Amino acid sequence: MPPAPARPLTAYQLYIRVNKERLAAAAGGVLAAAAAEWKGLSDAEKQRYSDLARQQHQQQQQQQQQQ
């Protein structure tokens, strides 16, 4: 049985990936800085990452259906 495909990234995970270099310079580590910033983002700012996550999820579903 082939391994299960990886799950698509969440909006929060995409935010960390996009901003990782900048967050790495923050004291306390990447995850602590990301969590603090994510909480401070407006809904409109978070929507950008939600849209990216939804798009990746749809692409993954299409790829799975083609196999």
N, C-alpha and C positions, 0 to 999 in steps of 0.2 A: 504494500500500500504506500503510495507516495506521501511525503509529508504535507501537512496542511499548509496552505498559503499563509503568509504573514498577514496580520490584520493591518488595515490602513491606519495611518497615524491620526490621532485626534487633533483638534484645533490647538490645544495647549502644547502638544508635542511638536507640532509644526512651528509654533511660536518660538519654542526653545531652539529648534534646529536653525531657524532663520536668524536668531539673535545670539547664538551661542558664543561667538567670538567676543562680542561686546559684554555679554553677561559674565564671561570667564574672568574678566578684570575686576569684577565686584568682590568685595570682601564677603566671606561666608559661603562662597561657592555658587556655581551656576544655578542649581535648583532653587536655592533660597532666594537669589536675586530674581529669577524667573517668576517664582510664585508671588513675590511682592509686586513685581511689575504687572503681572497678569491680573491680579486683584484690582489694580489701579486703572486698567484699561477701560475705556467706555465700551458700551455694547457695540457701537459702530466700528470701533477698532478691533474688537474680538470677532466681528462678523467677517472680516477679511480672512482670518484664519479658519473660521468655520466653513466659509465657501471653498477654500483650498482643500480642506479635509473632505468635504462632500464630493468635490471633483475627483480627488484621488480614489475615494471609495467607489464612485461610479466607474472609473476607469478599471479598477481591479475587478469589479463585477463583470464588466464587458469582456475582459481578458479570460476570466474563468468560464464564461459562457461559450467562448470561441474554442476552448480546449476540449 
